[in-house]
Amino acid sequence: MGVRRRAVRARDRARGVTRTNRPGALRAGTVFEVSAMLRGAGFERIAFERYDCDLCMGRSFDEAIQFAMALGPAGEIIRLAGEEGEKLKPQIVIALRDALAQFVRADGSVWGPSSAWFVTAINPRAP
Protein backbone atom coordinates (compact mmCIF):
# COMPACT_ATOMS: atom_id res chain seq x y z
CA MET A 1 0.00 0.00 0.00
CA GLY A 2 1.36 3.43 -0.95
CA VAL A 3 2.37 6.18 1.44
CA ARG A 4 -0.52 8.41 0.39
CA ARG A 5 -3.13 5.68 0.84
CA ARG A 6 -1.76 4.79 4.29
CA ALA A 7 -1.86 8.46 5.29
CA VAL A 8 -5.47 8.85 4.16
CA ARG A 9 -6.55 5.68 5.95
CA ALA A 10 -4.79 6.78 9.15
CA ARG A 11 -6.49 10.18 8.95
CA ASP A 12 -9.88 8.58 8.36
CA ARG A 13 -9.46 6.10 11.23
CA ALA A 14 -8.53 8.97 13.56
CA ARG A 15 -11.73 10.79 12.55
CA GLY A 16 -13.91 7.67 12.64
CA VAL A 17 -14.69 8.11 8.94
CA THR A 18 -15.64 5.17 6.75
CA ARG A 19 -14.89 5.88 3.11
CA THR A 20 -16.93 3.29 1.23
CA ASN A 21 -18.45 5.63 -1.34
CA ARG A 22 -15.44 7.75 -2.20
CA PRO A 23 -14.09 8.16 -5.72
CA GLY A 24 -11.10 6.01 -6.48
CA ALA A 25 -10.51 2.34 -6.98
CA LEU A 26 -13.63 0.52 -8.10
CA ARG A 27 -14.17 -2.46 -5.85
CA ALA A 28 -16.89 -5.09 -5.76
CA GLY A 29 -19.05 -2.96 -3.46
CA THR A 30 -19.06 0.00 -5.78
CA VAL A 31 -19.47 -2.20 -8.87
CA PHE A 32 -22.75 -3.37 -7.37
CA GLU A 33 -23.73 0.19 -6.46
CA VAL A 34 -23.00 1.53 -9.94
CA SER A 35 -24.82 -1.40 -11.53
CA ALA A 36 -27.86 -0.82 -9.30
CA MET A 37 -27.86 2.87 -10.17
CA LEU A 38 -27.72 2.14 -13.89
CA ARG A 39 -30.40 -0.56 -13.66
CA GLY A 40 -32.59 1.87 -11.71
CA ALA A 41 -32.22 4.35 -14.56
CA GLY A 42 -33.36 1.71 -17.08
CA PHE A 43 -30.01 0.51 -18.38
CA GLU A 44 -29.27 -3.12 -19.28
CA ARG A 45 -26.25 -5.18 -20.36
CA ILE A 46 -24.03 -3.31 -17.91
CA ALA A 47 -20.36 -4.15 -18.24
CA PHE A 48 -17.19 -3.06 -16.45
CA GLU A 49 -13.78 -3.29 -18.09
CA ARG A 50 -10.67 -2.44 -16.13
CA TYR A 51 -7.92 -0.54 -17.92
CA ASP A 52 -4.45 -0.42 -16.35
CA CYS A 53 -1.73 1.83 -17.68
CA ASP A 54 1.05 4.08 -16.47
CA LEU A 55 0.11 7.72 -15.85
CA CYS A 56 2.58 10.56 -16.37
CA MET A 57 2.68 12.39 -13.07
CA GLY A 58 5.23 14.91 -14.28
CA ARG A 59 8.00 15.62 -16.74
CA SER A 60 10.28 16.06 -13.75
CA PHE A 61 10.44 14.85 -10.17
CA ASP A 62 9.38 18.26 -8.83
CA GLU A 63 6.44 18.39 -11.24
CA ALA A 64 5.34 14.92 -10.05
CA ILE A 65 5.45 16.09 -6.43
CA GLN A 66 3.35 19.13 -7.36
CA PHE A 67 0.89 16.84 -9.16
CA ALA A 68 0.58 14.55 -6.13
CA MET A 69 0.12 17.51 -3.80
CA ALA A 70 -2.52 19.11 -6.01
CA LEU A 71 -4.65 16.12 -6.96
CA GLY A 72 -3.78 13.26 -4.67
CA PRO A 73 -4.62 12.26 -1.13
CA ALA A 74 -1.47 13.99 0.15
CA GLY A 75 -2.82 17.36 -0.94
CA GLU A 76 -6.22 16.52 0.53
CA ILE A 77 -4.61 15.74 3.88
CA ILE A 78 -2.82 19.09 3.90
CA ARG A 79 -5.94 21.03 2.89
CA LEU A 80 -8.17 19.33 5.45
CA ALA A 81 -5.64 19.74 8.25
CA GLY A 82 -5.40 23.51 7.71
CA GLU A 83 -2.51 25.17 9.56
CA GLU A 84 -1.29 21.87 10.97
CA GLY A 85 -1.23 20.45 7.43
CA GLU A 86 0.89 23.34 6.22
CA LYS A 87 3.34 22.68 9.05
CA LEU A 88 3.56 19.03 8.02
CA LYS A 89 3.97 19.80 4.31
CA PRO A 90 7.78 19.41 4.28
CA GLN A 91 7.48 15.95 5.85
CA ILE A 92 4.79 14.95 3.37
CA VAL A 93 6.97 16.12 0.46
CA ILE A 94 9.82 13.93 1.76
CA ALA A 95 7.46 10.94 2.04
CA LEU A 96 6.22 11.56 -1.51
CA ARG A 97 9.78 11.82 -2.83
CA ASP A 98 10.59 8.47 -1.22
CA ALA A 99 7.42 6.86 -2.58
CA LEU A 100 7.74 8.25 -6.12
CA ALA A 101 11.47 7.67 -6.57
CA GLN A 102 10.84 4.17 -7.92
CA PHE A 103 8.78 5.57 -10.81
CA VAL A 104 11.36 7.98 -12.27
CA ARG A 105 12.29 7.04 -15.85
CA ALA A 106 15.60 7.59 -17.63
CA ASP A 107 14.41 10.90 -19.12
CA GLY A 108 13.54 12.22 -15.65
CA SER A 109 9.77 11.94 -16.11
CA VAL A 110 7.71 10.19 -13.45
CA TRP A 111 5.16 7.56 -14.47
CA GLY A 112 3.10 5.72 -11.90
CA PRO A 113 0.67 2.84 -12.19
CA SER A 114 -2.92 3.85 -12.77
CA SER A 115 -6.20 2.11 -13.29
CA ALA A 116 -9.53 3.17 -14.75
CA TRP A 117 -12.82 1.48 -15.48
CA PHE A 118 -14.80 1.64 -18.70
CA VAL A 119 -18.47 1.24 -17.88
CA THR A 120 -20.84 0.47 -20.72
CA ALA A 121 -24.58 -0.06 -20.71
CA ILE A 122 -27.53 0.08 -23.05
CA ASN A 123 -30.78 1.92 -22.41
CA PRO A 124 -33.39 0.03 -24.45
CA ARG A 125 -35.82 2.95 -24.17
CA ALA A 126 -33.41 5.46 -25.70
CA PRO A 127 -34.44 6.83 -29.11
N, C-alpha and C positions, 0 to 999 in steps of 0.2 A: 504494500500500500504506500502511495506517495506521501511526501511530507505535507503537501497542501491538504490532502484528504484526511490525514491523521489530525491535522490542526483543526479542521472544520468539525470533525467528529468530537474532538476533545471540547471544543467550544460549545457544541450542541449538548453534549452530556452535562457540562457544567450548568447550562441553562435549563436542563430538563426538556429540551426540544427533540421531538421525533420528526425526522425529515423523510417521510415516506412519499410525499407528493412533490418533491422538488424537481426542477429540471436536472438533467444530467443523464447518467447511465440508465438505459431502459432495462429494467429487470422484469421478472415474471409478473410481479404485482402490478406494475404499471402497464405491461402489455395487456393484461386483463382489463384494466381500467380504460385504456385507450380503445380497446375493442368494444367494450360495453358502451362507451360514449358514441362510437361510430354506429354501432347497431341501433342505439337509441335514436340516432338521427336518420335511420333508414338505410344505412349502408350494408352491403353484403360482400362476400368474398374478400374479407379483410386479410391482408398479408403483411408481414414484417420481414424485412431483409436487412441484416446487419452489414454495414460497410466499414471496414477497418482500413485506415491509411495513416501515413505520417502527416502531421500538420506543421507547417512552418510557423514557429513561434517568433522568429526574428532573424534578420539578416546578420545580426551580431549577438553576442552574449548579452550585452546591455539592453538591446532591443527586446530580447526574449524575457528578460527580467521585467522590463516595463510592461510587456504584454501580460505576463502572469499577474503582475500587481494591478493592472487595469481591469482584466476580465476574469481572472481566476479567483478561487476561494481565498487565496492569500490577501488579495485586495479587499475582498468582502470582510475578512476578519479585521483588517485595519480600519475600514470605514465604520463597521459596527462598534468597534471598541473606542472610537472617538480619540480623545487625547492620549489615552493609554496605548491605543493602537499605533499612533504616531511615534510614541516613545519606543515601541517595540519594532518599528519598521526596519532599523538597521539589522536586527537579529533575524527578521523574516527574510530580508534580502540575502543574508549569508546562507540561510537554510535553502532558499531557492537556488542560489548559485551551486550549492552542493548537490541538490537534487537534479538540476538541469545539466550539469557538467557532462554527464554520460551521453547527452543527445547532441553535442556539438559536432558538426561535420568538418571535413578537411577545409572547406572554404570559409569556416567561421560561423556559418548559419546554424540555427538550432531548430531541429525537427523532432517533435515528440509524437508518441503514439496517440492516435485519436480514433474515435468510433462514432458512427452515426447510424441512424435507422431510416430506411425508406419504408414508408407506410403507404400501402395502396389499398383502395377499396372502390367498390362500384355502388352507385346509387341507382337502383333500377327505376326509380320514379323521375330521374332527371330527364329533361327534354333531349 
